[in-house]
Amino acid sequence: MKRFAVFYIAVAALAAIALFVVGESTTTTALAIALIGCAGVGAVSLAFFAVGEAEDRERAKAAAPPDPKPAPPPVPPADPHPPRTLGLGPDRRRQRPPRRPR
């Protein structure tokens, strides 16, 4: 639909320009001015039509129920091989001396 409207507006504008250039009489000048006006009104109407369609799509998207939440990812199983401490827990390990300042 928009394609046809754009085509008709372009044809009206080209015809108006041709009449304006070729015509020397008052009638052809008036007809050219009328066609230019119709093409301008058609172009503005198409712009408002496009904005209205975008608003309608946005309202329909906002009114639609939201997608359900995706399921949480599965919890990975516990590591069957814990790190080796060689029988020394963190509390039994020898403390390191403090670092020297540089």
N, CA, C and O atoms as a GROMACS GRO file, in nm:
protein
  408
    1MET      N    1   0.083  -0.118   0.000
    1MET     CA    2   0.000   0.000   0.000
    1MET      C    3   0.088   0.126   0.000
    1MET      O    4   0.064   0.219  -0.076
    2LYS      N    5   0.189   0.126   0.085
    2LYS     CA    6   0.276   0.243   0.090
    2LYS      C    7   0.350   0.262  -0.041
    2LYS      O    8   0.373   0.375  -0.085
    3ARG      N    9   0.386   0.150  -0.102
    3ARG     CA   10   0.460   0.158  -0.227
    3ARG      C   11   0.377   0.229  -0.334
    3ARG      O   12   0.429   0.313  -0.409
    4PHE      N   13   0.248   0.195  -0.342
    4PHE     CA   14   0.160   0.259  -0.440
    4PHE      C   15   0.141   0.407  -0.408
    4PHE      O   16   0.139   0.491  -0.499
    5ALA      N   17   0.127   0.440  -0.281
    5ALA     CA   18   0.109   0.580  -0.243
    5ALA      C   19   0.232   0.662  -0.279
    5ALA      O   20   0.221   0.772  -0.331
    6VAL      N   21   0.349   0.607  -0.250
    6VAL     CA   22   0.473   0.678  -0.285
    6VAL      C   23   0.482   0.695  -0.436
    6VAL      O   24   0.524   0.800  -0.485
    7PHE      N   25   0.444   0.592  -0.509
    7PHE     CA   26   0.447   0.600  -0.656
    7PHE      C   27   0.354   0.710  -0.706
    7PHE      O   28   0.393   0.789  -0.792
    8TYR      N   29   0.231   0.716  -0.654
    8TYR     CA   30   0.135   0.817  -0.700
    8TYR      C   31   0.180   0.958  -0.662
    8TYR      O   32   0.159   1.052  -0.738
    9ILE      N   33   0.240   0.972  -0.545
    9ILE     CA   34   0.289   1.104  -0.504
    9ILE      C   35   0.404   1.147  -0.597
    9ILE      O   36   0.410   1.263  -0.638
   10ALA      N   37   0.492   1.055  -0.629
   10ALA     CA   38   0.603   1.087  -0.719
   10ALA      C   39   0.551   1.124  -0.858
   10ALA      O   40   0.600   1.218  -0.920
   11VAL      N   41   0.452   1.049  -0.906
   11VAL     CA   42   0.394   1.081  -1.038
   11VAL      C   43   0.329   1.218  -1.036
   11VAL      O   44   0.345   1.295  -1.131
   12ALA      N   45   0.256   1.250  -0.928
   12ALA     CA   46   0.191   1.381  -0.919
   12ALA      C   47   0.295   1.492  -0.915
   12ALA      O   48   0.277   1.597  -0.977
   13ALA      N   49   0.401   1.470  -0.841
   13ALA     CA   50   0.505   1.574  -0.833
   13ALA      C   51   0.574   1.593  -0.968
   13ALA      O   52   0.596   1.706  -1.011
   14LEU      N   53   0.606   1.483  -1.036
   14LEU     CA   54   0.670   1.495  -1.168
   14LEU      C   55   0.578   1.560  -1.270
   14LEU      O   56   0.621   1.643  -1.351
   15ALA      N   57   0.451   1.522  -1.266
   15ALA     CA   58   0.355   1.584  -1.359
   15ALA      C   59   0.341   1.734  -1.331
   15ALA      O   60   0.332   1.815  -1.423
   16ALA      N   61   0.339   1.769  -1.203
   16ALA     CA   62   0.327   1.910  -1.168
   16ALA      C   63   0.448   1.988  -1.215
   16ALA      O   64   0.436   2.099  -1.268
   17ILE      N   65   0.566   1.930  -1.196
   17ILE     CA   66   0.687   1.998  -1.241
   17ILE      C   67   0.687   2.013  -1.393
   17ILE      O   68   0.726   2.117  -1.446
   18ALA      N   69   0.645   1.907  -1.463
   18ALA     CA   70   0.639   1.913  -1.610
   18ALA      C   71   0.540   2.018  -1.656
   18ALA      O   72   0.568   2.095  -1.748
   19LEU      N   73   0.422   2.022  -1.593
   19LEU     CA   74   0.323   2.122  -1.632
   19LEU      C   75   0.374   2.264  -1.602
   19LEU      O   76   0.350   2.356  -1.680
   20PHE      N   77   0.442   2.279  -1.491
   20PHE     CA   78   0.492   2.410  -1.453
   20PHE      C   79   0.598   2.460  -1.552
   20PHE      O   80   0.604   2.578  -1.584
   21VAL      N   81   0.681   2.366  -1.600
   21VAL     CA   82   0.787   2.404  -1.692
   21VAL      C   83   0.732   2.428  -1.832
   21VAL      O   84   0.767   2.526  -1.899
   22VAL      N   85   0.644   2.336  -1.877
   22VAL     CA   86   0.595   2.342  -2.015
   22VAL      C   87   0.483   2.443  -2.032
   22VAL      O   88   0.481   2.518  -2.130
   23GLY      N   89   0.391   2.445  -1.937
   23GLY     CA   90   0.272   2.528  -1.954
   23GLY      C   91   0.299   2.676  -1.938
   23GLY      O   92   0.372   2.719  -1.849
   24GLU      N   93   0.238   2.752  -2.027
   24GLU     CA   94   0.252   2.897  -2.019
   24GLU      C   95   0.120   2.963  -1.985
   24GLU      O   96   0.115   3.082  -1.956
   25SER      N   97   0.013   2.886  -1.987
   25SER     CA   98  -0.117   2.947  -1.959
   25SER      C   99  -0.145   2.944  -1.809
   25SER      O  100  -0.079   2.874  -1.732
   26THR      N  101  -0.244   3.022  -1.771
   26THR     CA  102  -0.284   3.029  -1.631
   26THR      C  103  -0.342   2.897  -1.585
   26THR      O  104  -0.323   2.858  -1.470
   27THR      N  105  -0.414   2.827  -1.673
   27THR     CA  106  -0.477   2.701  -1.637
   27THR      C  107  -0.372   2.594  -1.605
   27THR      O  108  -0.385   2.524  -1.505
   28THR      N  109  -0.269   2.581  -1.686
   28THR     CA  110  -0.167   2.480  -1.660
   28THR      C  111  -0.085   2.515  -1.535
   28THR      O  112  -0.044   2.426  -1.461
   29THR      N  113  -0.063   2.643  -1.512
   29THR     CA  114   0.008   2.684  -1.391
   29THR      C  115  -0.075   2.650  -1.268
   29THR      O  116  -0.022   2.599  -1.169
   30ALA      N  117  -0.205   2.677  -1.272
   30ALA     CA  118  -0.294   2.644  -1.160
   30ALA      C  119  -0.299   2.494  -1.138
   30ALA      O  120  -0.295   2.447  -1.024
   31LEU      N  121  -0.307   2.417  -1.247
   31LEU     CA  122  -0.309   2.271  -1.236
   31LEU      C  123  -0.178   2.219  -1.177
   31LEU      O  124  -0.180   2.126  -1.096
   32ALA      N  125  -0.066   2.276  -1.216
   32ALA     CA  126   0.064   2.235  -1.162
   32ALA      C  127   0.072   2.265  -1.013
   32ALA      O  128   0.121   2.183  -0.935
   33ILE      N  129   0.025   2.383  -0.974
   33ILE     CA  130   0.027   2.419  -0.831
   33ILE      C  131  -0.064   2.325  -0.752
   33ILE      O  132  -0.028   2.286  -0.641
   34ALA      N  133  -0.178   2.290  -0.806
   34ALA     CA  134  -0.269   2.197  -0.738
   34ALA      C  135  -0.206   2.058  -0.724
   34ALA      O  136  -0.219   1.995  -0.619
   35LEU      N  137  -0.138   2.011  -0.829
   35LEU     CA  138  -0.073   1.881  -0.821
   35LEU      C  139   0.041   1.881  -0.720
   35LEU      O  140   0.061   1.784  -0.648
   36ILE      N  141   0.116   1.990  -0.716
   36ILE     CA  142   0.223   2.000  -0.617
   36ILE      C  143   0.164   1.998  -0.476
   36ILE      O  144   0.219   1.933  -0.387
   37GLY      N  145   0.055   2.067  -0.455
   37GLY     CA  146  -0.011   2.066  -0.324
   37GLY      C  147  -0.061   1.927  -0.286
   37GLY      O  148  -0.045   1.883  -0.172
   38CYS      N  149  -0.121   1.858  -0.383
   38CYS     CA  150  -0.169   1.721  -0.356
   38CYS      C  151  -0.054   1.628  -0.324
   38CYS      O  152  -0.065   1.544  -0.235
   39ALA      N  153   0.056   1.641  -0.394
   39ALA     CA  154   0.173   1.558  -0.366
   39ALA      C  155   0.228   1.588  -0.227
   39ALA      O  156   0.269   1.496  -0.156
   40GLY      N  157   0.230   1.713  -0.188
   40GLY     CA  158   0.278   1.749  -0.054
   40GLY      C  159   0.188   1.695   0.055
   40GLY      O  160   0.236   1.641   0.155
   41VAL      N  161   0.057   1.708   0.037
   41VAL     CA  162  -0.039   1.653   0.134
   41VAL      C  163  -0.025   1.501   0.142
   41VAL      O  164  -0.030   1.444   0.251
   42GLY      N  165  -0.007   1.436   0.028
   42GLY     CA  166   0.011   1.291   0.028
   42GLY      C  167   0.138   1.249   0.101
   42GLY      O  168   0.137   1.150   0.173
   43ALA      N  169   0.245   1.323   0.082
   43ALA     CA  170   0.371   1.289   0.149
   43ALA      C  171   0.359   1.305   0.300
   43ALA      O  172   0.406   1.220   0.376
   44VAL      N  173   0.295   1.413   0.345
   44VAL     CA  174   0.276   1.433   0.489
   44VAL      C  175   0.184   1.326   0.545
   44VAL      O  176   0.206   1.276   0.656
   45SER      N  177   0.081   1.289   0.470
   45SER     CA  178  -0.011   1.184   0.515
   45SER      C  179   0.062   1.051   0.530
   45SER      O  180   0.036   0.978   0.625
   46LEU      N  181   0.150   1.019   0.438
   46LEU     CA  182   0.228   0.895   0.449
   46LEU      C  183   0.318   0.896   0.572
   46LEU      O  184   0.334   0.794   0.639
   47ALA      N  185   0.375   1.011   0.602
   47ALA     CA  186   0.461   1.019   0.720
   47ALA      C  187   0.380   0.994   0.847
   47ALA      O  188   0.424   0.918   0.934
   48PHE      N  189   0.264   1.056   0.858
   48PHE     CA  190   0.178   1.033   0.975
   48PHE      C  191   0.128   0.889   0.980
   48PHE      O  192   0.116   0.831   1.088
   49PHE      N  193   0.100   0.831   0.865
   49PHE     CA  194   0.055   0.692   0.860
   49PHE      C  195   0.164   0.598   0.911
   49PHE      O  196   0.135   0.505   0.986
   50ALA      N  197   0.290   0.623   0.871
   50ALA     CA  198   0.401   0.540   0.918
   50ALA      C  199   0.420   0.552   1.068
   50ALA      O  200   0.445   0.452   1.136
   51VAL      N  201   0.409   0.674   1.121
   51VAL     CA  202   0.424   0.693   1.265
   51VAL      C  203   0.309   0.624   1.339
   51VAL      O  204   0.332   0.562   1.443
   52GLY      N  205   0.189   0.632   1.288
   52GLY     CA  206   0.074   0.566   1.351
   52GLY      C  207   0.090   0.414   1.353
   52GLY      O  208   0.058   0.350   1.453
   53GLU      N  209   0.138   0.358   1.244
   53GLU     CA  210   0.160   0.213   1.241
   53GLU      C  211   0.265   0.171   1.343
   53GLU      O  212   0.251   0.068   1.408
   54ALA      N  213   0.370   0.249   1.356
   54ALA     CA  214   0.475   0.217   1.453
   54ALA      C  215   0.419   0.223   1.596
   54ALA      O  216   0.451   0.138   1.678
   55GLU      N  217   0.336   0.323   1.625
   55GLU     CA  218   0.276   0.332   1.758
   55GLU      C  219   0.182   0.215   1.784
   55GLU      O  220   0.180   0.161   1.894
   56ASP      N  221   0.105   0.175   1.683
   56ASP     CA  222   0.015   0.060   1.700
   56ASP      C  223   0.093  -0.067   1.730
   56ASP      O  224   0.054  -0.146   1.816
   57ARG      N  225   0.204  -0.088   1.658
   57ARG     CA  226   0.287  -0.207   1.685
   57ARG      C  227   0.343  -0.203   1.826
   57ARG      O  228   0.349  -0.305   1.895
   58GLU      N  229   0.386  -0.084   1.870
   58GLU     CA  230   0.442  -0.071   2.003
   58GLU      C  231   0.337  -0.098   2.110
   58GLU      O  232   0.365  -0.165   2.210
   59ARG      N  233   0.215  -0.046   2.092
   59ARG     CA  234   0.108  -0.072   2.188
   59ARG      C  235   0.071  -0.219   2.193
   59ARG      O  236   0.048  -0.274   2.301
   60ALA      N  237   0.065  -0.283   2.077
   60ALA     CA  238   0.032  -0.426   2.073
   60ALA      C  239   0.141  -0.508   2.142
   60ALA      O  240   0.111  -0.606   2.210
   61LYS      N  241   0.265  -0.468   2.125
   61LYS     CA  242   0.375  -0.540   2.191
   61LYS      C  243   0.368  -0.520   2.342
   61LYS      O  244   0.394  -0.613   2.417
   62ALA      N  245   0.334  -0.399   2.386
   62ALA     CA  246   0.324  -0.372   2.530
   62ALA      C  247   0.204  -0.443   2.592
   62ALA      O  248   0.211  -0.482   2.709
   63ALA      N  249   0.096  -0.460   2.518
   63ALA     CA  250  -0.024  -0.524   2.571
   63ALA      C  251  -0.012  -0.676   2.572
   63ALA      O  252  -0.084  -0.742   2.647
   64ALA      N  253   0.076  -0.731   2.491
   64ALA     CA  254   0.091  -0.876   2.486
   64ALA      C  255   0.151  -0.925   2.617
   64ALA      O  256   0.232  -0.856   2.678
   65PRO      N  257   0.111  -1.044   2.660
   65PRO     CA  258   0.168  -1.096   2.784
   65PRO      C  259   0.317  -1.120   2.766
   65PRO      O  260   0.362  -1.163   2.660
   66PRO      N  261   0.394  -1.092   2.871
   66PRO     CA  262   0.539  -1.111   2.858
   66PRO      C  263   0.572  -1.259   2.846
   66PRO      O  264   0.497  -1.347   2.889
   67ASP      N  265   0.686  -1.284   2.787
   67ASP     CA  266   0.731  -1.422   2.774
   67ASP      C  267   0.758  -1.479   2.913
   67ASP      O  268   0.806  -1.408   3.001
   68PRO      N  269   0.729  -1.607   2.932
   68PRO     CA  270   0.758  -1.664   3.064
   68PRO      C  271   0.908  -1.663   3.090
   68PRO      O  272   0.990  -1.666   2.998
   69LYS      N  273   0.942  -1.659   3.219
   69LYS     CA  274   1.084  -1.657   3.255
   69LYS      C  275   1.148  -1.788   3.213
   69LYS      O  276   1.089  -1.894   3.229
   70PRO      N  277   1.267  -1.780   3.161
   70PRO     CA  278   1.334  -1.904   3.125
   70PRO      C  279   1.373  -1.982   3.251
   70PRO      O  280   1.395  -1.923   3.357
   71ALA      N  281   1.380  -2.112   3.237
   71ALA     CA  282   1.416  -2.196   3.350
   71ALA      C  283   1.560  -2.166   3.391
   71ALA      O  284   1.645  -2.142   3.306
   72PRO      N  285   1.587  -2.167   3.521
   72PRO     CA  286   1.725  -2.141   3.562
   72PRO      C  287   1.816  -2.252   3.514
   72PRO      O  288   1.773  -2.366   3.497
   73PRO      N  289   1.942  -2.219   3.491
   73PRO     CA  290   2.034  -2.322   3.441
   73PRO      C  291   2.052  -2.430   3.547
   73PRO      O  292   2.045  -2.401   3.666
   74PRO      N  293   2.075  -2.553   3.506
   74PRO     CA  294   2.091  -2.659   3.605
   74PRO      C  295   2.216  -2.639   3.689
   74PRO      O  296   2.318  -2.588   3.642
   75VAL      N  297   2.206  -2.679   3.815
   75VAL     CA  298   2.318  -2.665   3.907
   75VAL      C  299   2.420  -2.775   3.876
   75VAL      O  300   2.382  -2.892   3.870
   76PRO      N  301   2.545  -2.741   3.857
   76PRO     CA  302   2.643  -2.845   3.827
   76PRO      C  303   2.664  -2.933   3.951
   76PRO      O  304   2.653  -2.885   4.063
   77PRO      N  305   2.693  -3.059   3.932
   77PRO     CA  306   2.714  -3.147   4.046
   77PRO      C  307   2.841  -3.107   4.122
   77PRO      O  308   2.931  -3.043   4.068
   78ALA      N  309   2.844  -3.146   4.249
   78ALA     CA  310   2.960  -3.114   4.332
   78ALA      C  311   3.083  -3.186   4.277
   78ALA      O  312   3.073  -3.293   4.218
   79ASP      N  313   3.198  -3.124   4.297
   79ASP     CA  314   3.323  -3.181   4.247
   79ASP      C  315   3.355  -3.308   4.326
   79ASP      O  316   3.372  -3.302   4.447
   80PRO      N  317   3.364  -3.424   4.259
   80PRO     CA  318   3.393  -3.547   4.334
   80PRO      C  319   3.538  -3.555   4.379
   80PRO      O  320   3.571  -3.640   4.462
   81HIS      N  321   3.624  -3.470   4.329
   81HIS     CA  322   3.765  -3.473   4.365
   81HIS      C  323   3.804  -3.341   4.431
   81HIS      O  324   3.842  -3.247   4.362
   82PRO      N  325   3.794  -3.333   4.564
   82PRO     CA  326   3.833  -3.207   4.630
   82PRO      C  327   3.984  -3.187   4.619
   82PRO      O  328   4.057  -3.283   4.598
   83PRO      N  329   4.031  -3.064   4.634
   83PRO     CA  330   4.175  -3.039   4.624
   83PRO      C  331   4.251  -3.110   4.737
   83PRO      O  332   4.200  -3.123   4.848
   84ARG      N  333   4.371  -3.155   4.708
   84ARG     CA  334   4.451  -3.226   4.808
   84ARG      C  335   4.521  -3.125   4.898
   84ARG      O  336   4.577  -3.025   4.852
   85THR      N  337   4.517  -3.153   5.028
   85THR     CA  338   4.587  -3.066   5.123
   85THR      C  339   4.697  -3.143   5.195
   85THR      O  340   4.763  -3.087   5.283
   86LEU      N  341   4.717  -3.270   5.160
   86LEU     CA  342   4.820  -3.354   5.220
   86LEU      C  343   4.804  -3.365   5.371
   86LEU      O  344   4.902  -3.370   5.446
   87GLY      N  345   4.678  -3.367   5.414
   87GLY     CA  346   4.650  -3.384   5.556
   87GLY      C  347   4.665  -3.258   5.637
   87GLY      O  348   4.639  -3.259   5.757
   88LEU      N  349   4.706  -3.149   5.575
   88LEU     CA  350   4.721  -3.023   5.648
   88LEU      C  351   4.607  -2.930   5.612
   88LEU      O  352   4.598  -2.884   5.498
   89GLY      N  353   4.523  -2.902   5.703
   89GLY     CA  354   4.413  -2.809   5.680
   89GLY      C  355   4.465  -2.667   5.677
   89GLY      O  356   4.582  -2.644   5.708
   90PRO      N  357   4.383  -2.572   5.641
   90PRO     CA  358   4.429  -2.434   5.634
   90PRO      C  359   4.476  -2.381   5.769
   90PRO      O  360   4.561  -2.293   5.774
   91ASP      N  361   4.421  -2.433   5.880
   91ASP     CA  362   4.460  -2.383   6.010
   91ASP      C  363   4.592  -2.445   6.057
   91ASP      O  364   4.653  -2.392   6.149
   92ARG      N  365   4.638  -2.558   5.998
   92ARG     CA  366   4.759  -2.624   6.041
   92ARG      C  367   4.877  -2.589   5.952
   92ARG      O  368   4.990  -2.627   5.984
   93ARG      N  369   4.856  -2.519   5.844
   93ARG     CA  370   4.967  -2.483   5.757
   93ARG      C  371   5.055  -2.378   5.824
   93ARG      O  372   5.009  -2.298   5.905
   94ARG      N  373   5.180  -2.383   5.789
   94ARG     CA  374   5.274  -2.287   5.847
   94ARG      C  375   5.246  -2.150   5.788
   94ARG      O  376   5.228  -2.136   5.667
   95GLN      N  377   5.244  -2.051   5.871
   95GLN     CA  378   5.219  -1.914   5.826
   95GLN      C  379   5.341  -1.861   5.755
   95GLN      O  380   5.454  -1.889   5.796
   96ARG      N  381   5.321  -1.786   5.653
   96ARG     CA  382   5.432  -1.724   5.580
   96ARG      C  383   5.477  -1.599   5.654
   96ARG      O  384   5.396  -1.531   5.718
   97PRO      N  385   5.604  -1.569   5.645
   97PRO     CA  386   5.650  -1.445   5.709
   97PRO      C  387   5.596  -1.324   5.632
   97PRO      O  388   5.566  -1.335   5.513
   98PRO      N  389   5.583  -1.212   5.698
   98PRO     CA  390   5.531  -1.092   5.628
   98PRO      C  391   5.628  -1.050   5.517
   98PRO      O  392   5.748  -1.074   5.526
   99ARG      N  393   5.575  -0.987   5.416
   99ARG     CA  394   5.655  -0.941   5.304
   99ARG      C  395   5.734  -0.817   5.342
   99ARG      O  396   5.688  -0.732   5.419
  100ARG      N  397   5.854  -0.809   5.287
  100ARG     CA  398   5.937  -0.692   5.312
  100ARG      C  399   5.887  -0.577   5.226
  100ARG      O  400   5.849  -0.597   5.110
  101PRO      N  401   5.886  -0.459   5.279
  101PRO     CA  402   5.849  -0.345   5.193
  101PRO      C  403   5.958  -0.318   5.091
  101PRO      O  404   6.076  -0.340   5.120
  102ARG      N  405   5.923  -0.273   4.978
  102ARG     CA  406   6.019  -0.247   4.870
  102ARG      C  407   6.075  -0.110   4.878
  102ARG      O  408   6.157  -0.072   4.794
   0.00000   0.00000   0.00000
